[in-house]
Amino acid sequence: MMLHPAAANISIPPDNLQAIQGLEPSSVWSQFAILSSIPRPSKQEEAILQYIKDFAAHHNLSWKQDKVGNLALFYPGTVPDAPPVVLQGHVDMVTEKNSGTDHDFDKDPIRFEPNLVNGSWLTAQGTTLGADNGIGVAVILALLSTPTDDKTVMLPPLEALFTVDEETGLTGAFALDASALELKGKTMLNLDTEEWTELYVGCAGGGESFLTLPLEREAATESEGKVVELRVDGLLGGHSGINIHEGRGNAVMLCAAATQAVLNQLDGVVKLVSLSGGDKHNAIAREAKAVLFLSNPDAENAVKEIAERQQEAAKAEFGVLEKNLRVVLLDSTEQNCGMPLTKTSSEKLLSMMLSLPHGAIKFSHAMPDLVETSNNVAALTMPDGDKAVVLCSTRSSINTALESARDKLAAVATLAGATIERTPYYPGWNPNMDSEILKIAKDILAGKIGRSPGVKAIHAGLECGMLIEKLGGGVDALSFGPTITGAHSPDESINVETVPPFFDLVKEILAQLAQKK
């Protein structure tokens, strides 16, 4: 497989080349292999942006960049007098890996499983794959490599918008400087949804909340005793928008419940030192742990029995879905873990955690299968030992409902004696069922699949709502993509058979738009 000349200095793992061997369209898969070989965590997109600039230079394409890093490339089209179209994707990826996986997302390439799973699914070796949104970016780059004198392909002028830092709160879109990027297109294709044959015309808005609870620790503790770790792991995790309605287990919440059971049943004998888990705002927590101090080491067997009962209870509730769920007691690897929390601080922390809503809060009346409002208890940390910080990610397609849900978080914080800080929310994207680009896409896709395609809104934070606002409004937008499962988790996989028709749909939509004058 020929790789793009701009990738001459990029080392691509042999497993990746083996995995994509023979896959079509080769122009898309070769770009995806290149992108996957360049580390691109959120907020660390310099290398991937440099590759795109090198790509632009090779094809004599001009580009503009704003202060936050968002990058626009300008392709004159094979039909240069047609109105310009914005093609948009984000260059960063979620960085999640399985326990025990040796991978440094800051410097290591993503390594594909060399052989497709079940003949159709491409996945990575113990990490997120980055098909979200790497495959959309790869499609855009493949289109931009079309020679402008190739009159067999009808392409209008393209304004390729590559946004940064989407996965940590759409901050690239938030800070987008439309005047610096000089974008003029009023039709936009966002290539960042994950269900082939479904067309998306709306999305939820969202915002984060940080609850900070002051903690007090005992001045001293017994010299004898043992430190152990109560751990919850083996959960599916997943996307906090797309998967939030499925009832997946949240490791932070399950660990808080198990810890409370231990402290209630062994009051005074077992004390809480720390509680932590989860990671990113847009991922359901997969792992969590409580560090416990046993003033009487003989209590360890009693704690194990409680952990086993908690595991049985969790499996009774979640086990059909969460087949690998574990609640286990382990020897602690913590060194100098500090004094236990006071009983009052432990009670406040656990009561606050177990009072927070997690999951779908309300479904839409207009679209009953659509989650309207949700909250994800995403992460709990104790950064300085004297406070606990809880990150919640709240989503809603109705801005007032979003803020109402965050008001409830503030109420819980107040009762617990915590403070709360809210980030500004990003707006949702209101569906326009009379959209011209929707009509074009529906007609083309119906001809491909022999039925009317689905038209949906998604309970996730697509950038469309913010970008439409930043581009001055009046933008006719549509979002679609190939089938991707397990996004934001190491189970992320892409169905390779859906990529060719996805690429063809993009090209055929652009061909029709190229005929507009």
C-alpha positions as CSV (number, residue, x, y, z in Angstrom):
1,M,0.0,0.0,0.0
2,M,1.4,3.4,-1.0
3,L,1.5,5.9,1.9
4,H,1.2,9.6,1.4
5,P,4.6,11.4,0.8
6,A,3.9,13.7,3.7
7,A,4.2,10.7,6.0
8,A,7.7,9.8,4.9
9,N,9.1,10.4,8.4
10,I,6.3,8.7,10.3
11,S,6.9,5.1,11.5
12,I,3.8,2.9,11.0
13,P,3.7,-0.3,13.0
14,P,3.8,-3.5,10.8
15,D,0.6,-4.8,12.5
16,N,-1.2,-1.7,11.3
17,L,-0.2,-2.2,7.8
18,Q,-1.2,-5.9,8.0
19,A,-4.6,-5.0,9.4
20,I,-5.5,-2.6,6.6
21,Q,-4.0,-4.7,3.8
22,G,-6.5,-5.0,1.0
23,L,-9.1,-2.7,2.6
24,E,-11.0,-0.2,0.5
25,P,-10.9,2.6,-0.2
26,S,-7.1,2.4,0.2
27,S,-6.7,6.2,0.2
28,V,-8.9,6.4,3.3
29,W,-7.3,3.4,5.2
30,S,-3.7,4.6,4.4
31,Q,-4.6,8.0,5.9
32,F,-6.1,6.3,8.9
33,A,-3.0,4.2,9.4
34,I,-0.9,7.4,9.3
35,L,-3.1,9.3,11.7
36,S,-3.1,6.3,14.1
37,S,0.7,6.4,14.1
38,I,0.8,10.0,15.4
39,P,0.0,10.4,19.1
40,R,-2.9,12.8,19.4
41,P,-4.4,13.0,22.9
42,S,-6.7,16.0,23.5
43,K,-4.6,19.2,24.0
44,Q,-1.6,17.5,22.4
45,E,-2.5,17.8,18.8
46,E,0.7,19.6,17.5
47,A,2.1,16.6,15.7
48,I,-1.1,15.7,13.9
49,L,-1.7,19.3,12.9
50,Q,1.8,19.5,11.5
51,Y,1.2,16.4,9.4
52,I,-2.0,18.0,8.0
53,K,0.0,21.1,7.2
54,D,2.7,19.0,5.4
55,F,-0.2,17.2,3.6
56,A,-1.5,20.7,2.5
57,A,2.0,21.7,1.3
58,H,2.3,18.6,-0.8
59,H,-1.0,19.3,-2.5
60,N,-0.5,23.1,-2.8
61,L,-3.4,23.8,-0.6
62,S,-3.6,26.9,1.5
63,W,-4.5,26.8,5.1
64,K,-5.4,29.0,8.1
65,Q,-5.1,28.4,11.8
66,D,-6.6,30.2,14.8
67,K,-5.0,30.8,18.1
68,V,-6.4,27.6,19.8
69,G,-5.1,25.4,17.0
70,N,-8.2,24.8,14.8
71,L,-7.0,24.3,11.2
72,A,-8.7,25.0,7.9
73,L,-7.5,23.7,4.6
74,F,-8.9,25.1,1.3
75,Y,-9.4,22.9,-1.8
76,P,-10.4,24.7,-4.9
77,G,-12.6,21.8,-6.2
78,T,-13.0,20.2,-9.5
79,V,-16.0,22.4,-10.0
80,P,-14.6,25.7,-8.7
81,D,-17.6,27.9,-9.3
82,A,-19.9,25.9,-7.0
83,P,-20.6,27.2,-3.5
84,P,-18.0,26.0,-0.9
85,V,-18.8,23.2,1.5
86,V,-17.4,22.7,4.9
87,L,-16.1,19.2,5.8
88,Q,-15.5,18.9,9.5
89,G,-13.9,16.5,11.9
90,H,-11.8,16.6,15.1
91,V,-8.2,15.5,15.3
92,D,-7.9,14.4,18.9
93,M,-8.9,11.1,20.4
94,V,-9.9,9.6,23.8
95,T,-7.0,7.8,25.4
96,E,-8.3,4.8,27.4
97,K,-6.5,1.5,27.9
98,N,-7.0,-1.8,29.7
99,S,-5.2,-2.4,33.0
100,G,-1.8,-3.9,32.3
101,T,-1.6,-2.6,28.8
102,D,1.8,-1.0,28.2
103,H,1.1,2.0,26.2
104,D,2.1,5.7,26.5
105,F,-0.5,7.8,24.5
106,D,1.9,10.7,24.5
107,K,4.5,9.0,22.4
108,D,3.3,5.5,21.2
109,P,1.4,4.8,18.0
110,I,-2.0,3.1,18.3
111,R,-1.4,-0.5,17.4
112,F,-4.1,-2.3,15.5
113,E,-4.9,-5.9,16.0
114,P,-3.3,-7.4,12.9
115,N,-6.3,-9.5,12.0
116,L,-9.8,-8.3,11.7
117,V,-12.2,-9.6,14.4
118,N,-15.0,-11.7,12.9
119,G,-13.7,-10.7,9.5
120,S,-15.2,-7.2,9.6
121,W,-14.1,-5.3,12.7
122,L,-10.8,-3.4,13.2
123,T,-9.8,-2.8,16.8
124,A,-6.7,-1.9,18.7
125,Q,-4.4,-3.8,21.1
126,G,-5.8,-3.0,24.5
127,T,-6.4,0.7,23.8
128,T,-9.0,3.0,22.2
129,L,-8.7,2.8,18.4
130,G,-9.2,6.4,17.6
131,A,-11.7,5.8,14.8
132,D,-13.6,8.5,16.7
133,N,-12.9,10.7,14.8
134,G,-9.8,9.5,12.9
135,I,-11.8,7.8,10.2
136,G,-13.7,11.0,9.4
137,V,-10.5,13.0,9.2
138,A,-9.0,10.2,7.0
139,V,-12.0,10.6,4.6
140,I,-11.5,14.3,4.4
141,L,-7.8,14.0,3.7
142,A,-8.5,11.4,1.0
143,L,-10.9,13.8,-0.7
144,L,-8.5,16.7,-0.5
145,S,-5.9,14.5,-2.4
146,T,-8.1,14.4,-5.5
147,P,-6.4,16.2,-8.3
148,T,-8.3,19.4,-9.2
149,D,-8.0,18.5,-12.9
150,D,-9.7,15.1,-12.4
151,K,-13.0,15.9,-14.1
152,T,-14.4,12.4,-13.4
153,V,-14.9,13.5,-9.8
154,M,-17.3,16.3,-9.1
155,L,-16.2,18.2,-6.0
156,P,-17.2,21.8,-5.0
157,P,-14.6,24.0,-3.3
158,L,-14.0,22.4,0.1
159,E,-13.2,24.1,3.4
160,A,-11.8,21.3,5.5
161,L,-12.1,22.2,9.2
162,F,-10.0,20.2,11.6
163,T,-10.9,21.1,15.2
164,V,-8.9,20.4,18.3
165,D,-9.7,19.2,21.8
166,E,-13.2,18.0,21.0
167,E,-13.1,15.1,23.5
168,T,-12.5,17.1,26.6
169,G,-15.5,19.4,26.2
170,L,-15.5,20.7,22.7
171,T,-13.0,23.4,23.7
172,G,-11.6,23.8,20.2
173,A,-15.1,24.6,18.8
174,F,-15.7,26.8,21.8
175,A,-12.7,28.9,21.0
176,L,-13.0,28.8,17.2
177,D,-12.1,32.1,15.6
178,A,-14.2,32.1,12.4
179,S,-12.7,35.4,11.1
180,A,-9.1,34.0,11.4
181,L,-10.1,30.8,9.6
182,E,-11.9,32.7,6.8
183,L,-14.6,30.0,6.4
184,K,-17.4,31.0,4.0
185,G,-19.3,27.8,3.5
186,K,-23.0,27.6,4.5
187,T,-23.3,23.8,4.1
188,M,-21.4,21.6,6.6
189,L,-20.9,17.8,6.7
190,N,-19.8,16.7,10.1
191,L,-18.2,13.2,9.8
192,D,-18.3,12.2,13.5
193,T,-21.3,9.9,14.1
194,E,-21.0,6.2,14.5
195,E,-24.1,4.4,13.1
196,W,-24.0,3.7,9.3
197,T,-27.4,4.3,7.5
198,E,-28.4,6.8,10.2
199,L,-28.4,10.6,9.5
200,Y,-28.1,12.9,12.4
201,V,-29.7,16.3,12.5
202,G,-29.4,17.3,16.1
203,C,-27.4,16.7,19.3
204,A,-27.4,17.5,23.0
205,G,-25.6,20.4,24.6
206,G,-23.7,19.9,27.8
207,G,-21.5,21.2,30.5
208,E,-19.3,20.0,33.3
209,S,-19.6,20.5,37.1
210,F,-16.8,20.2,39.6
211,L,-17.9,19.4,43.2
212,T,-15.2,20.1,45.7
213,L,-15.6,18.7,49.3
214,P,-13.1,19.7,52.0
215,L,-11.8,16.7,54.0
216,E,-10.4,16.3,57.4
217,R,-8.0,13.5,58.5
218,E,-7.3,12.0,61.9
219,A,-4.4,13.5,63.6
220,A,-2.9,10.1,64.3
221,T,-3.8,6.5,64.1
222,E,-2.7,3.2,65.6
223,S,0.8,2.0,64.6
224,E,-0.5,-1.5,64.1
225,G,-2.9,-2.2,61.3
226,K,-3.0,-2.9,57.6
227,V,-3.7,-0.9,54.4
228,V,-5.8,-2.7,51.8
229,E,-7.5,-1.7,48.5
230,L,-11.1,-2.3,47.7
231,R,-11.3,-2.3,43.9
232,V,-14.1,-2.3,41.4
233,D,-13.1,-3.1,37.8
234,G,-13.9,-5.1,34.7
235,L,-16.7,-2.8,33.6
236,L,-17.6,-1.9,30.1
237,G,-17.3,1.9,30.5
238,G,-18.2,3.6,27.2
239,H,-19.4,6.9,25.9
240,S,-21.2,9.0,28.5
241,G,-23.7,10.2,25.8
242,I,-24.2,7.3,23.5
243,N,-24.2,4.6,26.1
244,I,-25.6,6.5,29.1
245,H,-29.1,5.0,28.7
246,E,-28.0,1.4,28.6
247,G,-27.6,1.0,32.4
248,R,-23.9,0.2,32.3
249,G,-22.3,0.0,35.7
250,N,-20.4,3.1,37.0
251,A,-17.3,2.0,38.9
252,V,-17.1,5.1,41.0
253,M,-20.7,4.7,42.2
254,L,-20.3,1.0,42.8
255,C,-17.1,1.5,44.7
256,A,-18.7,4.2,46.9
257,A,-21.6,1.8,47.7
258,A,-19.2,-1.0,48.6
259,T,-17.1,1.3,50.7
260,Q,-20.1,2.5,52.6
261,A,-21.2,-1.1,53.3
262,V,-17.7,-1.9,54.7
263,L,-17.6,1.1,57.0
264,N,-21.2,0.6,58.2
265,Q,-20.6,-3.0,59.1
266,L,-17.2,-2.6,60.5
267,D,-17.5,0.8,62.1
268,G,-14.3,2.0,63.8
269,V,-12.4,-1.1,62.7
270,V,-12.1,0.0,59.1
271,K,-11.4,3.6,58.1
272,L,-11.4,5.2,54.7
273,V,-8.1,6.7,53.5
274,S,-9.0,7.6,49.9
275,L,-11.5,7.0,47.2
276,S,-10.8,7.5,43.5
277,G,-11.8,6.4,40.1
278,G,-12.9,7.4,36.6
279,D,-11.0,9.6,34.3
280,K,-12.6,11.6,31.5
281,H,-15.8,13.6,31.5
282,N,-17.2,11.8,28.4
283,A,-16.4,8.2,29.6
284,I,-18.4,6.1,32.0
285,A,-16.1,5.1,34.8
286,R,-14.6,1.6,34.3
287,E,-12.4,1.3,37.4
288,A,-12.3,2.7,40.9
289,K,-10.7,1.9,44.2
290,A,-10.9,2.7,47.9
291,V,-7.8,2.6,50.1
292,L,-8.9,1.3,53.6
293,F,-7.0,1.2,56.9
294,L,-7.7,-1.8,59.0
295,S,-7.0,-1.1,62.6
296,N,-7.2,-4.8,63.3
297,P,-5.6,-6.9,60.5
298,D,-7.8,-9.8,61.5
299,A,-10.7,-7.8,60.0
300,E,-9.4,-8.5,56.5
301,N,-11.5,-11.7,56.1
302,A,-14.7,-9.8,57.2
303,V,-13.9,-7.1,54.6
304,K,-13.4,-9.7,51.9
305,E,-16.8,-11.3,52.7
306,I,-18.5,-7.9,52.4
307,A,-16.7,-7.3,49.1
308,E,-18.0,-10.6,47.9
309,R,-21.6,-9.8,48.9
310,Q,-21.3,-6.4,47.1
311,Q,-20.0,-8.1,44.0
312,E,-23.0,-10.5,44.1
313,A,-25.4,-7.6,44.5
314,A,-23.7,-5.7,41.7
315,K,-23.9,-8.7,39.4
316,A,-27.5,-9.2,40.2
317,E,-28.2,-5.7,39.0
318,F,-25.7,-5.4,36.2
319,G,-24.3,-8.8,35.5
320,V,-26.3,-9.6,32.3
321,L,-24.5,-6.7,30.7
322,E,-21.3,-6.4,32.9
323,K,-20.0,-9.9,32.6
324,N,-16.5,-9.1,33.9
325,L,-17.5,-6.9,36.8
326,R,-15.4,-7.5,39.9
327,V,-15.5,-6.1,43.5
328,V,-12.3,-7.4,45.1
329,L,-10.1,-6.8,48.1
330,L,-6.4,-6.5,47.3
331,D,-3.2,-5.7,49.2
332,S,-2.6,-2.0,48.7
333,T,0.3,-0.8,46.6
334,E,0.0,2.7,48.1
335,Q,3.1,4.0,49.8
336,N,2.7,6.6,52.6
337,C,-1.0,6.8,51.9
338,G,-1.6,9.2,54.8
339,M,-3.9,9.2,57.8
340,P,-7.5,8.0,57.5
341,L,-10.3,10.4,57.0
342,T,-12.3,11.3,60.0
343,K,-15.6,9.5,60.4
344,T,-17.5,12.8,59.6
345,S,-15.6,13.4,56.4
346,S,-16.0,9.8,55.3
347,E,-19.7,10.0,55.9
348,K,-20.1,13.3,54.0
349,L,-18.1,12.1,51.1
350,L,-19.9,8.8,50.7
351,S,-23.3,10.4,51.2
352,M,-22.6,13.0,48.6
353,M,-21.4,10.4,46.1
354,L,-24.4,8.1,46.6
355,S,-26.8,11.1,46.3
356,L,-25.6,12.2,42.8
357,P,-27.7,11.2,39.9
358,H,-26.1,9.0,37.3
359,G,-27.6,7.9,34.0
360,A,-30.6,9.0,32.0
361,I,-32.7,11.6,33.8
362,K,-35.4,12.1,31.2
363,F,-36.3,10.8,27.8
364,S,-37.7,13.1,25.1
365,H,-41.4,13.2,24.7
366,A,-41.1,14.1,21.0
367,M,-38.6,11.3,20.3
368,P,-39.2,8.6,23.0
369,D,-36.0,6.7,22.2
370,L,-33.8,9.8,22.6
371,V,-32.3,10.6,26.0
372,E,-33.2,14.2,26.6
373,T,-31.2,14.8,29.8
374,S,-28.5,12.8,31.6
375,N,-25.7,13.1,34.1
376,N,-22.5,11.1,34.2
377,V,-20.6,10.9,37.5
378,A,-17.4,10.7,35.5
379,A,-14.5,10.9,38.0
380,L,-13.5,11.3,41.7
381,T,-10.0,12.4,42.7
382,M,-8.3,13.5,45.9
383,P,-5.6,15.8,44.4
384,D,-4.2,17.1,47.7
385,G,-5.5,14.7,50.2
386,D,-7.5,17.4,51.9
387,K,-10.3,17.6,49.4
388,A,-12.3,15.4,47.1
389,V,-13.1,16.6,43.6
390,V,-16.0,15.0,41.7
391,L,-16.4,15.6,38.0
392,C,-19.9,15.4,36.6
393,S,-20.8,15.7,32.9
394,T,-24.4,16.8,32.2
395,R,-26.1,16.7,28.8
396,S,-29.4,17.8,27.5
397,S,-31.0,18.9,24.2
398,I,-32.9,21.6,26.2
399,N,-30.6,24.2,27.7
400,T,-33.0,25.0,30.6
401,A,-33.2,21.3,31.5
402,L,-29.5,21.1,31.4
403,E,-29.1,23.9,33.9
404,S,-31.9,22.4,36.0
405,A,-30.0,19.2,36.3
406,R,-26.9,21.0,37.3
407,D,-28.9,22.9,39.9
408,K,-29.7,19.5,41.5
409,L,-26.0,18.8,41.6
410,A,-25.5,22.1,43.3
411,A,-28.1,21.2,45.9
412,V,-26.4,17.9,46.7
413,A,-23.1,19.8,47.0
414,T,-24.6,22.3,49.4
415,L,-26.1,19.6,51.6
416,A,-22.7,17.9,51.9
417,G,-20.8,21.1,52.5
418,A,-19.1,21.1,49.1
419,T,-18.6,23.9,46.6
420,I,-19.5,23.6,42.9
421,E,-18.0,25.2,39.8
422,R,-19.8,24.9,36.5
423,T,-18.2,25.3,33.1
424,P,-20.1,27.3,30.5
425,Y,-22.4,24.9,28.6
426,Y,-22.1,24.4,24.9
427,P,-25.4,24.7,22.9
428,G,-27.2,21.8,21.4
429,W,-28.1,21.5,17.7
430,N,-31.7,21.9,17.0
431,P,-33.0,19.5,14.2
432,N,-34.2,21.1,10.9
433,M,-36.3,18.5,9.2
434,D,-36.6,20.8,6.2
435,S,-32.9,20.8,5.7
436,E,-31.8,20.7,2.0
437,I,-28.6,18.7,2.8
438,L,-30.8,16.2,4.7
439,K,-33.1,15.8,1.7
440,I,-30.1,15.2,-0.6
441,A,-28.5,12.7,1.7
442,K,-31.8,10.8,2.4
443,D,-32.4,10.4,-1.3
444,I,-28.9,9.1,-2.1
445,L,-28.8,6.8,0.9
446,A,-32.2,5.4,0.3
447,G,-31.1,4.4,-3.1
448,K,-28.1,2.6,-1.7
449,I,-29.9,0.6,1.1
450,G,-33.3,0.1,-0.4
451,R,-35.2,1.8,2.4
452,S,-35.6,5.2,4.0
453,P,-32.7,5.9,6.2
454,G,-33.1,6.8,9.9
455,V,-33.0,10.5,10.8
456,K,-32.0,11.0,14.4
457,A,-30.7,13.3,17.0
458,I,-27.9,12.1,19.3
459,H,-27.4,12.4,23.0
460,A,-23.8,13.4,22.6
461,G,-21.8,16.6,22.2
462,L,-21.3,16.9,18.4
463,E,-19.6,20.1,17.5
464,C,-22.3,21.2,15.1
465,G,-24.3,23.4,17.4
466,M,-21.3,25.3,18.5
467,L,-19.8,25.5,15.0
468,I,-23.1,26.8,13.5
469,E,-23.1,29.5,16.1
470,K,-19.5,30.4,15.5
471,L,-19.9,30.5,11.7
472,G,-22.6,33.1,12.1
473,G,-25.7,30.9,11.9
474,G,-27.6,30.0,8.8
475,V,-25.5,26.9,8.2
476,D,-27.2,23.8,6.9
477,A,-25.5,20.9,8.6
478,L,-25.7,17.1,8.6
479,S,-23.7,14.4,10.5
480,F,-23.1,10.8,9.6
481,G,-20.4,8.2,9.6
482,P,-19.5,4.4,9.5
483,T,-20.4,2.0,12.3
484,I,-18.2,2.3,15.3
485,T,-18.9,0.5,18.6
486,G,-17.3,0.8,22.0
487,A,-16.2,4.4,21.5
488,H,-14.2,6.0,24.4
489,S,-13.2,2.5,25.6
490,P,-10.5,-0.1,24.7
491,D,-13.4,-2.0,23.1
492,E,-13.6,0.6,20.3
493,S,-14.1,-1.1,16.9
494,I,-15.0,0.0,13.4
495,N,-16.9,-2.1,10.9
496,V,-14.6,-1.9,7.9
497,E,-17.5,-2.9,5.5
498,T,-19.3,0.3,6.3
499,V,-16.4,2.5,5.3
500,P,-16.6,2.2,1.5
501,P,-20.3,3.1,1.4
502,F,-19.7,5.9,3.9
503,F,-17.0,7.4,1.6
504,D,-19.2,7.0,-1.4
505,L,-22.1,8.8,0.3
506,V,-19.8,11.8,1.1
507,K,-18.6,11.9,-2.5
508,E,-22.1,11.6,-4.0
509,I,-23.5,14.4,-1.7
510,L,-20.6,16.6,-2.7
511,A,-21.2,15.8,-6.4
512,Q,-24.8,17.0,-6.1
513,L,-23.7,20.1,-4.2
514,A,-21.2,20.8,-7.0
515,Q,-24.1,21.2,-9.4
516,K,-25.5,24.1,-7.4
517,K,-24.7,27.6,-8.8
